[in-house]
């Protein structure tokens, strides 16, 4: 008989203990690059969001646009065009990154300039610091500033091949600002940058005049913002 009471009391104690155990459920939802966890404890619901990490620290960009001559270049060249490609590295969570890029610009010579008709070609490679201005994670337009130094090769390329072989390679500085647009692995950018090429022009190789230009660029970036 005593044994029978024990067989009844043990499962009864388990049943009485079950309602005292906190009821908890968890569901997981994903939206874009964020993961949202919803936990229910008794009658209270807790929601937490973990920001996703799909944005790569290494980004690649290509673009092109207008090349506007200034200074000495403005006196011998007309408005032209350019193409750009870059690789940018920015650690996750940091507003500061590093960029290496290359540009090719082509400007038409003005009448009366030695080599006319023809064009001026500018090829440069620069290394730049990029500062992305902090914004909220929901912002799809992110402004940035950049600046650095590089090597510039300027060459007059007349239509008359016998007049070619006039070029100079010089040091220069650049700086500007831009905007990144969109979210996801592929975004867009618009940028304006001032380039100043020191110590030499096409008409006075080795002289002290400065050649400068503004490159206005729109393009696409791979790797997210």
NORPE-V274543 format. One record per residue. N is the residue number from 1. RES is the residue in one letter. SS is DSSP state (helix for helix, strand for strand, loop for the rest). PSI is psi in degrees with one decimal (none if undefined). Layout:
# NORPE-V274543
n:res:ss:psi
N:RES:SS:PSI
N:RES:SS:PSI
This chain:
# NORPE-V274543
n:res:ss:psi
1:X:loop:-43.0
2:X:helix:-37.0
3:X:helix:-34.1
4:X:helix:-38.6
5:X:helix:-38.1
6:X:helix:-37.8
7:X:helix:-24.5
8:X:helix:-38.9
9:X:helix:-35.1
10:X:helix:-52.4
11:X:helix:-27.4
12:X:helix:-40.2
13:X:helix:-36.2
14:X:helix:-42.4
15:X:helix:-37.4
16:X:helix:-29.3
17:X:helix:-26.7
18:X:helix:-45.2
19:X:loop:-23.6
20:X:loop:-12.3
21:X:loop:127.4
22:X:loop:134.2
23:X:loop:124.8
24:X:strand:134.0
25:X:strand:152.7
26:X:strand:135.3
27:X:strand:151.9
28:X:strand:130.7
29:X:strand:152.7
30:X:strand:138.3
31:X:strand:111.8
32:X:loop:-121.9
33:X:loop:5.5
34:X:strand:149.4
35:X:strand:126.6
36:X:strand:126.6
37:X:strand:128.7
38:X:strand:119.9
39:X:strand:135.4
40:X:strand:118.9
41:X:strand:108.9
42:X:loop:-118.1
43:X:loop:10.7
44:X:strand:133.6
45:X:strand:129.1
46:X:strand:134.5
47:X:strand:126.6
48:X:strand:149.1
49:X:strand:128.0
50:X:strand:123.8
51:X:loop:136.8
52:X:loop:163.0
53:X:loop:36.9
54:X:loop:-16.1
55:X:loop:128.0
56:X:loop:144.3
57:X:loop:-17.6
58:X:strand:126.4
59:X:strand:148.6
60:X:strand:138.5
61:X:strand:147.2
62:X:strand:146.3
63:X:strand:-171.3
64:X:strand:174.2
65:X:strand:-146.3
66:X:strand:145.7
67:X:strand:115.5
68:X:strand:112.4
69:X:strand:142.8
70:X:strand:167.2
71:X:helix:-133.5
72:X:helix:-38.4
73:X:helix:-34.4
74:X:helix:-25.5
75:X:helix:-12.1
76:X:helix:-7.0
77:X:strand:153.7
78:X:loop:174.1
79:X:loop:141.0
80:X:strand:-156.6
81:X:strand:167.4
82:X:strand:162.3
83:X:strand:149.5
84:X:strand:146.5
85:X:strand:143.0
86:X:strand:160.7
87:X:strand:128.6
88:X:strand:137.0
89:X:strand:123.7
90:X:loop:114.5
91:X:loop:146.7
92:X:loop:130.3
93:X:loop:-5.3
94:X:loop:137.9
95:X:loop:-9.2
96:X:strand:131.7
97:X:strand:179.5
98:X:strand:137.7
99:X:strand:138.9
100:X:strand:128.4
101:X:strand:165.1
102:X:strand:142.7
103:X:strand:146.6
104:X:strand:121.4
105:X:strand:146.9
106:X:strand:125.9
107:X:strand:144.1
108:X:strand:137.5
109:X:strand:144.0
110:X:loop:151.5
111:X:loop:140.9
112:X:loop:-12.7
113:X:loop:135.6
114:X:loop:127.0
115:X:loop:-11.3
116:X:loop:140.6
117:X:loop:143.7
118:X:strand:-160.8
119:X:strand:158.2
120:X:strand:130.9
121:X:strand:136.0
122:X:strand:121.8
123:X:strand:128.5
124:X:strand:155.8
125:X:strand:125.8
126:X:strand:156.0
127:X:strand:129.3
128:X:strand:150.3
129:X:strand:132.5
130:X:strand:125.1
131:X:strand:112.5
132:X:strand:119.7
133:X:loop:124.2
134:X:loop:134.5
135:X:loop:174.2
136:X:loop:158.5
137:X:loop:-22.2
138:X:loop:-12.8
139:X:loop:128.5
140:X:loop:-10.0
141:X:strand:116.6
142:X:strand:115.9
143:X:strand:153.2
144:X:strand:158.5
145:X:strand:148.0
146:X:strand:156.0
147:X:strand:155.3
148:X:strand:-156.5
149:X:strand:162.8
150:X:strand:-175.8
151:X:strand:134.6
152:X:strand:133.5
153:X:strand:120.0
154:X:strand:136.4
155:X:strand:133.2
156:X:strand:129.5
157:X:strand:84.4
158:X:strand:157.6
159:X:loop:-30.6
160:X:loop:108.3
161:X:helix:-24.7
162:X:helix:-17.8
163:X:helix:5.8
164:X:loop:-175.4
165:X:loop:39.5
166:X:strand:105.8
167:X:strand:162.3
168:X:strand:144.1
169:X:strand:124.2
170:X:strand:167.4
171:X:strand:148.9
172:X:strand:168.0
173:X:strand:156.8
174:X:strand:156.8
175:X:strand:151.3
176:X:strand:-163.9
177:X:strand:158.4
178:X:strand:177.8
179:X:strand:133.4
180:X:strand:135.8
181:X:strand:137.8
182:X:loop:171.4
183:X:loop:163.3
184:X:loop:-176.7
185:X:loop:-20.4
186:X:strand:122.4
187:X:strand:179.8
188:X:strand:159.8
189:X:strand:154.5
190:X:strand:135.8
191:X:strand:145.7
192:X:strand:130.0
193:X:strand:137.1
194:X:strand:128.6
195:X:strand:130.1
196:X:strand:121.3
197:X:strand:121.4
198:X:loop:154.3
199:X:loop:65.8
200:X:loop:143.2
201:X:loop:172.8
202:X:loop:-29.5
203:X:loop:-13.7
204:X:loop:72.9
205:X:loop:127.0
206:X:loop:0.2
207:X:loop:-171.5
208:X:loop:-3.7
209:X:loop:154.2
210:X:loop:139.4
211:X:strand:137.2
212:X:strand:160.6
213:X:strand:160.1
214:X:strand:130.8
215:X:strand:117.5
216:X:strand:122.6
217:X:strand:140.0
218:X:strand:147.3
219:X:strand:-168.8
220:X:strand:145.3
221:X:strand:136.8
222:X:strand:132.5
223:X:loop:3.8
224:X:loop:-176.2
225:X:loop:none
